[in-house]
């Protein structure tokens, strides 16, 4: 999910950066600072998730975890993913610093959508509703990220359908695995640490 | 425990679905970074593109640029992720690989690597201007790129330069497996433990700094 440097055009990079800055500002304003350690733990999880390769058939995929970040962090996913991506760019040379904004938007915007669209359902006490909502969050976050990534590539001049098809086809296994992962994690948290599932936005 | 049952059924089903889908979409395009590496074999440059050791870039676009930014040639990698081309000119070559889905990287092959091992101490810098001069004074690496030394007409006795060219060629052939192994050992690859732990340390550090600032503000 990391777009490399030198692929996108300047207007795309610039608008990505603007949206990323705006999202990060909202996230920092909404953050309940007493729960900062939770944000740091999830940022760490995001940072290393891309290194966890799961063999699927003849290929292997890695987790992205933006669906889980969305459910647990809401808007705070923006600053958390920003920090994770900066460190990945500097230490792993994944993506790059000029594409940072676009990459942040590609991964964090679906997280926010998941938070508002599925957060309440995932926290619900109805087991099936909760399981399916968290599965859809994990699955849908990757789907949306794939579409955003295809859109970014398209705005730079590639034609939409071939790119979108390639990106989405490549991510179908990740979608399913992330869906399962988020569903299992949410059920686990509900049993062990239900307070972590409460929205992290400060009440004001 | 009946309450666990739907969860478990769901997990099994989803895992099976994931596995099944994985069979149908064996795209290697999921990696986060593409690597490109190039080395010299005789008068050709071998380019290898890969996402990881086992996942090569198939059908990736390779473009080669000179130091002035002019595009010299282009091509596609084969199913082993390899692409080779004849050395077009003995200057620094910038090799740019564009794989699918926004992955791109480049590698610069230095001019002295292109010159080859035996012919670095060349006596004349630009000998290819006159054809008859080439036979006599060509540095060892030159005949292979311009005209093969076999085609030289009527040179019966083996002079010094000819000999040097032959030794050079033989050495190239003998050393090729070694060069390839060295190239593969030198290839850049993914992050190690240092980078991973360093990143986690940074996140903890940022957490600490922010919490410290907040706690000072409150008091």
HADDOCK unambig.tbl for C-alpha pairs under 7 A between the chains (distance, minus, plus):
assign (segid A and resid 1 and name CA) (segid B and resid 32 and name CA) 6.21 0.50 0.50
assign (segid A and resid 2 and name CA) (segid B and resid 32 and name CA) 5.38 0.50 0.50
assign (segid A and resid 3 and name CA) (segid B and resid 102 and name CA) 4.91 0.50 0.50
assign (segid A and resid 3 and name CA) (segid B and resid 103 and name CA) 6.02 0.50 0.50
assign (segid A and resid 4 and name CA) (segid B and resid 102 and name CA) 5.85 0.50 0.50
assign (segid A and resid 4 and name CA) (segid B and resid 103 and name CA) 5.16 0.50 0.50
assign (segid A and resid 4 and name CA) (segid B and resid 104 and name CA) 5.68 0.50 0.50
assign (segid A and resid 7 and name CA) (segid B and resid 102 and name CA) 6.06 0.50 0.50
assign (segid A and resid 7 and name CA) (segid B and resid 104 and name CA) 6.98 0.50 0.50
assign (segid A and resid 37 and name CA) (segid B and resid 207 and name CA) 6.90 0.50 0.50
assign (segid A and resid 40 and name CA) (segid B and resid 203 and name CA) 6.38 0.50 0.50
assign (segid A and resid 40 and name CA) (segid B and resid 204 and name CA) 6.85 0.50 0.50
assign (segid A and resid 40 and name CA) (segid B and resid 207 and name CA) 6.34 0.50 0.50
assign (segid A and resid 44 and name CA) (segid B and resid 200 and name CA) 5.93 0.50 0.50
assign (segid A and resid 44 and name CA) (segid B and resid 203 and name CA) 6.67 0.50 0.50
assign (segid A and resid 56 and name CA) (segid B and resid 19 and name CA) 5.71 0.50 0.50
assign (segid A and resid 56 and name CA) (segid B and resid 22 and name CA) 5.14 0.50 0.50
assign (segid A and resid 57 and name CA) (segid B and resid 19 and name CA) 6.11 0.50 0.50
assign (segid A and resid 57 and name CA) (segid B and resid 22 and name CA) 5.10 0.50 0.50
assign (segid A and resid 57 and name CA) (segid B and resid 23 and name CA) 4.95 0.50 0.50
assign (segid A and resid 58 and name CA) (segid B and resid 23 and name CA) 6.76 0.50 0.50
assign (segid A and resid 58 and name CA) (segid B and resid 26 and name CA) 6.16 0.50 0.50
assign (segid A and resid 59 and name CA) (segid B and resid 26 and name CA) 5.28 0.50 0.50
assign (segid A and resid 59 and name CA) (segid B and resid 27 and name CA) 6.83 0.50 0.50
assign (segid A and resid 59 and name CA) (segid B and resid 28 and name CA) 6.38 0.50 0.50
assign (segid A and resid 61 and name CA) (segid B and resid 30 and name CA) 6.17 0.50 0.50
assign (segid A and resid 87 and name CA) (segid B and resid 199 and name CA) 5.96 0.50 0.50
assign (segid A and resid 91 and name CA) (segid B and resid 195 and name CA) 5.64 0.50 0.50
assign (segid A and resid 92 and name CA) (segid B and resid 190 and name CA) 6.99 0.50 0.50
assign (segid A and resid 92 and name CA) (segid B and resid 191 and name CA) 5.41 0.50 0.50
assign (segid A and resid 92 and name CA) (segid B and resid 195 and name CA) 6.98 0.50 0.50
assign (segid A and resid 94 and name CA) (segid B and resid 32 and name CA) 5.90 0.50 0.50
assign (segid A and resid 94 and name CA) (segid B and resid 33 and name CA) 5.67 0.50 0.50
assign (segid A and resid 153 and name CA) (segid B and resid 102 and name CA) 6.98 0.50 0.50
assign (segid A and resid 167 and name CA) (segid B and resid 101 and name CA) 6.57 0.50 0.50
assign (segid A and resid 169 and name CA) (segid B and resid 25 and name CA) 6.44 0.50 0.50
assign (segid A and resid 170 and name CA) (segid B and resid 25 and name CA) 6.24 0.50 0.50
assign (segid A and resid 170 and name CA) (segid B and resid 27 and name CA) 5.65 0.50 0.50
assign (segid A and resid 170 and name CA) (segid B and resid 29 and name CA) 6.52 0.50 0.50
assign (segid A and resid 170 and name CA) (segid B and resid 30 and name CA) 6.47 0.50 0.50
assign (segid A and resid 173 and name CA) (segid B and resid 18 and name CA) 5.40 0.50 0.50
assign (segid A and resid 173 and name CA) (segid B and resid 21 and name CA) 5.97 0.50 0.50
assign (segid A and resid 173 and name CA) (segid B and resid 22 and name CA) 5.55 0.50 0.50
assign (segid A and resid 176 and name CA) (segid B and resid 14 and name CA) 6.90 0.50 0.50
assign (segid A and resid 176 and name CA) (segid B and resid 18 and name CA) 5.59 0.50 0.50
assign (segid A and resid 177 and name CA) (segid B and resid 18 and name CA) 6.31 0.50 0.50
assign (segid A and resid 180 and name CA) (segid B and resid 11 and name CA) 6.57 0.50 0.50
assign (segid A and resid 180 and name CA) (segid B and resid 14 and name CA) 6.56 0.50 0.50
